[in-house]
Amino acid sequence: MKKQAFLVQNIQETLALLSVDPFQPRLRTHKLKGELKDSYACSMGYDLRIVFKFVEYEQKQAILLESIGTHDEVY
């Protein structure tokens, strides 16, 4: 249970940072290649990643989350 609570908190903190500045150095955001070439990924610690795209929603730029998981799960 403690690990799960830590993961929830980690995800919430990362999403908060992502919503303010997706290219904040702490997130290590980078553009992906290959099949995911239209997407970006950011780090949530050593082995956790969020894969996302920039989209337009109601005439504003938004972030569409595509995947959250370990490095191997999301790539």
C-alpha positions in Angstrom: 0.0 0.0 0.0 2.8 2.4 0.8 4.3 2.0 -2.7 0.9 2.6 -4.3 0.4 5.8 -2.3 3.9 6.9 -3.3 3.0 6.3 -7.0 -0.2 8.2 -6.8 1.6 11.2 -5.2 4.4 11.0 -7.7 1.9 11.0 -10.6 0.0 13.9 -9.2 3.2 15.9 -8.7 4.5 15.2 -12.2 1.2 16.1 -13.8 1.1 19.4 -11.8 4.6 20.2 -13.1 3.7 19.1 -16.6 0.7 21.4 -16.7 2.8 24.4 -15.7 5.9 23.8 -17.9 6.1 20.6 -19.9 9.8 21.3 -20.6 10.9 21.9 -17.0 14.4 20.3 -16.6 13.2 18.1 -13.7 10.8 16.3 -16.1 13.5 15.5 -18.7 10.8 15.8 -21.4 11.9 14.6 -24.8 10.4 14.0 -28.3 10.0 10.4 -29.2 10.9 8.6 -32.4 9.6 5.8 -34.6 6.0 4.8 -34.1 5.7 7.4 -31.3 7.3 10.3 -33.3 4.3 12.6 -32.7 4.6 12.1 -28.9 6.7 13.2 -26.0 7.8 11.5 -22.8 8.7 12.8 -19.4 10.2 11.1 -16.4 8.6 10.4 -13.0 11.7 9.1 -11.3 14.1 6.4 -12.3 11.9 4.0 -14.4 8.5 5.6 -14.7 7.4 7.6 -17.7 4.4 9.6 -19.0 3.9 9.6 -22.8 1.8 12.5 -24.1 1.0 14.7 -27.1 0.3 18.3 -27.5 -3.2 18.9 -28.9 -5.6 21.7 -29.4 -8.7 21.6 -27.2 -11.3 24.4 -27.3 -8.8 26.7 -29.2 -6.2 26.2 -26.5 -3.1 24.0 -26.4 -3.6 21.0 -24.1 -1.7 17.8 -23.2 -3.2 14.5 -24.0 -1.9 11.7 -21.8 -1.3 8.5 -23.8 0.4 6.2 -21.4 1.8 6.0 -17.8 4.1 3.2 -16.8 7.6 1.8 -16.6 10.1 2.5 -19.4 9.4 -1.0 -20.9 5.6 -0.7 -20.6 5.3 2.6 -22.4 7.8 2.2 -25.3 
